[in-house]
Amino acid sequence: MGVAREGVRVSKWIIGGIVAPAIVGVTATFVLGGAGWITAPFRGAAEEREDTVGSGAFRQSTYQEFFDLCEAAQNAEGTIEALKQERGAASAARQTQIDQSLMALTASRIESINDYNSKAAQEHRAPFRDRDLPYRLDADDADTVCAK
């Protein structure tokens, strides 16, 4: 039984010899300001995000960006409709030009809708979308409604 007690005592000294310097090291780090140095990368990322998202310029530009993207889709729809009406009475050469324009405007409209939906889904931008704007736009809808 004496050998077992001696083994326990030696184990306590070994564990104490490892834990005590670790505690002293952590305490010294916090006392001497090392905690700030250790957490700087995390705090820096949080501060950078807060500076960006919390800035008035970011809020205003993001808010306006949603309106601009929705308006771009609506403008493309209006131009597409006008070109479709013109196409019926146009010459063959003009019809070819109109078809090319329709294809480009359709692609531009879809790009604006996809950009709007992408930004609306971003966690740091979504709070700045106006409440009257839709959460998502649908490229299959013929008419985009930007405000309720």
C-alpha positions in Angstrom: 0.0 0.0 0.0 2.9 2.3 0.6 4.1 2.0 -3.0 0.6 2.9 -4.3 0.6 6.0 -2.1 4.0 6.9 -3.3 2.8 6.6 -6.9 -0.2 8.8 -6.3 2.0 11.4 -4.7 4.5 11.4 -7.6 1.5 11.7 -10.0 0.2 14.7 -8.1 3.6 16.4 -8.3 3.9 15.7 -12.1 0.4 17.0 -12.8 1.0 20.0 -10.5 4.3 20.6 -12.3 2.5 20.8 -15.6 -0.7 22.6 -14.5 0.9 25.3 -12.3 3.2 26.7 -15.1 0.3 26.7 -17.5 -1.9 28.7 -15.0 0.9 31.1 -14.3 1.5 31.5 -18.1 -2.2 32.2 -18.8 -2.4 34.6 -15.9 0.7 36.5 -16.9 -0.6 36.7 -20.5 -3.8 38.4 -19.3 -2.1 40.6 -16.7 0.5 41.9 -19.2 -2.0 42.6 -22.0 -1.4 39.5 -24.0 -5.1 38.7 -24.2 -5.6 41.7 -26.5 -2.8 40.5 -28.7 -4.1 36.9 -28.8 -7.7 38.0 -29.7 -6.7 40.8 -32.1 -7.5 38.8 -35.3 -11.0 38.0 -34.0 -11.7 41.5 -32.8 -10.2 43.0 -35.9 -12.6 41.0 -38.1 -15.6 41.9 -36.0 -14.6 45.6 -36.0 -14.0 45.6 -39.7 -17.5 44.1 -40.3 -19.1 46.6 -37.9 -17.3 49.5 -39.5 -18.6 48.4 -42.9 -22.1 47.3 -42.1 -22.6 49.9 -39.5 -21.5 52.8 -41.6 -24.2 55.2 -42.9 -22.7 55.1 -46.4 -23.0 51.3 -46.6 -26.6 51.4 -45.3 -27.6 54.1 -47.8 -25.9 52.6 -50.8 -27.3 49.1 -50.0 -30.8 50.4 -49.6 -30.6 52.3 -52.9 -28.9 49.3 -54.6 -32.1 47.2 -54.1 -34.2 49.9 -55.7 -31.8 50.3 -58.6 -31.7 46.6 -59.4 -35.4 46.2 -59.2 -35.8 49.3 -61.4 -33.4 47.9 -63.9 -35.5 44.8 -64.3 -38.6 47.0 -64.8 -36.9 49.2 -67.3 -35.8 46.2 -69.3 -39.4 44.9 -69.3 -40.7 48.2 -70.6 -38.2 48.3 -73.4 -38.9 44.7 -74.3 -42.6 45.4 -74.5 -42.0 48.4 -76.7 -39.7 46.5 -79.0 -42.2 43.7 -79.3 -44.9 46.2 -80.4 -42.5 47.8 -82.9 -41.5 44.4 -84.4 -44.9 43.7 -86.0 -44.6 46.7 -88.4 -40.8 46.7 -88.9 -38.9 45.7 -92.0 -37.0 42.4 -92.1 -33.7 44.1 -91.3 -35.2 46.0 -88.4 -36.8 42.8 -87.1 -33.4 41.2 -86.9 -32.1 44.2 -84.9 -35.1 44.0 -82.7 -34.6 40.3 -82.1 -31.0 40.9 -81.1 -32.0 43.7 -78.8 -34.8 41.6 -77.2 -32.2 38.8 -76.5 -29.8 41.3 -74.9 -32.5 43.0 -72.8 -33.9 39.6 -71.6 -30.4 38.6 -70.5 -29.9 42.0 -68.8 -33.2 41.7 -67.0 -32.3 38.2 -65.8 -28.9 39.4 -64.6 -30.5 42.2 -62.7 -33.0 39.8 -61.1 -30.3 37.3 -60.2 -28.2 40.1 -58.7 -31.1 41.4 -56.7 -31.9 37.9 -55.3 -28.3 37.3 -54.5 -27.9 40.5 -52.5 -31.3 40.0 -50.8 -30.0 36.6 -49.5 -26.8 38.0 -48.1 -27.1 38.2 -44.4 -25.3 41.6 -44.1 -27.3 43.3 -46.8 -30.8 41.8 -46.3 -31.7 44.1 -43.3 -31.2 47.2 -45.6 -33.8 46.1 -48.2 -36.9 48.3 -48.0 -39.9 46.6 -46.5 -42.0 47.5 -49.6 -39.6 45.6 -51.9 -40.2 41.9 -52.5 -37.9 39.4 -50.8 -37.1 37.8 -54.2 -37.8 38.6 -57.8 -38.9 35.9 -60.2 -37.4 35.9 -63.7 -40.4 33.9 -65.0 -42.8 36.7 -64.1 -43.6 39.0 -67.0 -43.9 42.0 -64.8 -41.6 42.8 -61.9 -43.3 44.6 -59.1 -40.8 46.6 -57.0 -43.2 48.1 -54.4 -46.2 46.7 -52.8 
